[in-house]
Amino acid sequence: MTQSGLSSKVALSDFDIFSQFLEKACGIVLGKNKEYLVKSRLRKILNDNKIDTLAELVKTIERNPRDVLRGKVIDAMTTNETLWFRDNYPFEVFKNTILPELCKRYPNQRLRVWSAACSSGQEPYSISMATDEFERTSLGQLKAGLQIIATDLSNKVLAECRTGEYDSLALGRGLSDERLKRYFNELQGKRWEVKPEIKKRIEFKELNLQESYASLGKFDVVFCRNVLIYFSADFKRDILSRIHKTLKPGGYLFLGASEALNGLADLYEMVQCRPGIMYVSKGEDVFARSSTKSSTFGSSTASAKTSSTTSRSTAATSPTTRPSTSRSGVSSKTTSSTKSQPSTFKPKPKPTDR
Ligand SMILES: C[S@@+](CC[C@H](N)C(=O)[O-])C[C@H]1O[C@@H](n2cnc3c(N)ncnc32)[C@H](O)[C@@H]1O
C-alpha cells in the first residue's frame, strides 16, 4: 500500500470512531462525506486541548466522560438553526384550531405543550406568543392556563433560552414588528428581552431525546421539529413511538417541514393543513369511529376517496381524505392511513384522562 493510501485509510477509521461516538452520545448520524465539516467544527476544540486526531478526542472524552469537553464537542456538532414562528402554519393552526378545540375538550384542565429540541428558545416562545394571541381573542376560554415544557440536549442553548434575551439579528428572523413591540422589552445595546408574561408559561429542561420521557408527563401538543432529520431511521421511529406515549389520545404532533413519520400509521393520523401537515395521536378512547357528520374539528363525513394531495407522506401508503369543518388554517381534508377502515373519527371529550 502506498503512503497516501495508508494515511487516507487511517483518516477514515479515525472519522468512523468519532461518528460512532457521536451517534451513541446523541443519535446524530454523520454522512460519509462529512469529515471536512467535523474537522472544521472541532478545529478550535482540538487546538485548545492540544489534541491531534478525532480518535484521540474520543479517547480523551471516554477517559473522563463528566468533563465539560464532552458537552462542548456535542454542542459543536449540533445545528441550532431556528427562527421565530418557523414555517408559520404550525403556530397558526395551533392558535386558530387546536387551542379552541382543546379548550372545549378539556374546559377545566391546564393544557400542556412540549417543544422537544427547542434550540435557543424561538419555538417555545413563539408557542407562548401564539397562546397569548389566542387568549386576547377568546377571553376566558383557556381557564386553567397552558404550560410549555421546552427541552434540548444542549445546556448552552438552554442557558440562552432562560435569559430570553436576543439581539437584533436573531429578532430579525421571523418576528414581526408588532410582536416585537408587544412581547419584548428593549434593553441596552440593541438587545431585547421576552416579557415575563410570555416567559412564565415555559419551563426549560435538559433532555437528550435518547433518554426516557416518562418524567415529562402527558401532553396535548408536541412540537418536535427539525431535529429528526439528523437521526437514523430506527432512532426516529423510536422517538416518534415514545412521543406517542406522551401524547394524550387525540393530541397533536408537529414535525419539521422536511420530516415525515416513516411508518407508524397505526399510531398517528396524518392531517392536512393548508399548507403543511400535522399528526393526531390515535387512541380509541378519544377517537370513536363514526359514520355521522359532526361539526367538531377532526371529525368528518366518511369519504373513501384516495388522496393525492400529500406529496411527502411516507406514513400513508394509500391515504383517504375526508372533509373537515374546521374554521381555521386546517384543511378541509384529513388523511387517514388506515386503508381498510377509511373513515371518520369523532372526538369524544374525556376530561379525566390526564
Ligand atoms: C435545528 S434545531 C431545531 C430547533 C427548533 N425545533 C426549530 O424547529 O426551529 C435542532 C436542535 O436539536 C437539538 N438536538 C440534537 N440532538 C438532540 C438530542 N439527541 N436530544 C435533544 N436535542 C437534540 C440541538 O441541540 C438543536 O438545538
The ligand as a Tripos MOL2 file, in Angstrom:
@<TRIPOS>MOLECULE
LIG
   27    29     1     0     0
SMALL
NO_CHARGES

@<TRIPOS>ATOM
      1 C1        -32.1500   22.7170   14.1790 C.3       1 LIG1
      2 S1        -32.5400   22.8980   15.8790 S.3       1 LIG1
      3 C2        -34.3110   22.8790   15.8280 C.3       1 LIG1
      4 C3        -34.9210   23.9270   16.7090 C.3       1 LIG1
      5 C4        -36.4350   24.0780   16.6260 C.3       1 LIG1
      6 N1        -37.1110   22.8660   16.9970 N.3       1 LIG1
      7 C5        -36.8760   24.5370   15.2660 C.2       1 LIG1
      8 O1        -37.5520   23.8000   14.5580 O.co2     1 LIG1
      9 O2        -36.5440   25.6730   14.9000 O.co2     1 LIG1
     10 C6        -32.1290   21.2590   16.4640 C.3       1 LIG1
     11 C7        -31.9220   21.1760   17.9720 C.3       1 LIG1
     12 O3        -31.9160   19.7900   18.3170 O.3       1 LIG1
     13 C8        -31.0560   19.6190   19.4180 C.3       1 LIG1
     14 N2        -30.6840   18.1930   19.4900 N.ar      1 LIG1
     15 C9        -29.8700   17.4810   18.6760 C.ar      1 LIG1
     16 N3        -29.7800   16.2040   19.0930 N.ar      1 LIG1
     17 C10       -30.5800   16.1040   20.1890 C.ar      1 LIG1
     18 C11       -30.8980   15.0360   21.0720 C.ar      1 LIG1
     19 N4        -30.3910   13.7960   20.9130 N.pl3     1 LIG1
     20 N5        -31.7400   15.2910   22.0970 N.ar      1 LIG1
     21 C12       -32.2560   16.5290   22.2730 C.ar      1 LIG1
     22 N6        -31.9900   17.5770   21.4830 N.ar      1 LIG1
     23 C13       -31.1480   17.3640   20.4470 C.ar      1 LIG1
     24 C14       -29.8940   20.5560   19.1360 C.3       1 LIG1
     25 O4        -29.2030   20.8890   20.3250 O.3       1 LIG1
     26 C15       -30.6160   21.7410   18.4820 C.3       1 LIG1
     27 O5        -30.8730   22.7430   19.4280 O.3       1 LIG1
@<TRIPOS>BOND
     1     1     2 1
     2     2     3 1
     3     2    10 1
     4     3     4 1
     5     4     5 1
     6     5     6 1
     7     5     7 1
     8     7     8 2
     9     7     9 1
    10    10    11 1
    11    11    12 1
    12    11    26 1
    13    12    13 1
    14    13    14 1
    15    13    24 1
    16    14    15 ar
    17    14    23 ar
    18    15    16 ar
    19    16    17 ar
    20    17    18 ar
    21    17    23 ar
    22    18    19 1
    23    18    20 ar
    24    20    21 ar
    25    21    22 ar
    26    22    23 ar
    27    24    25 1
    28    24    26 1
    29    26    27 1
@<TRIPOS>SUBSTRUCTURE
     1 LIG1         1 GROUP 0 **** ****
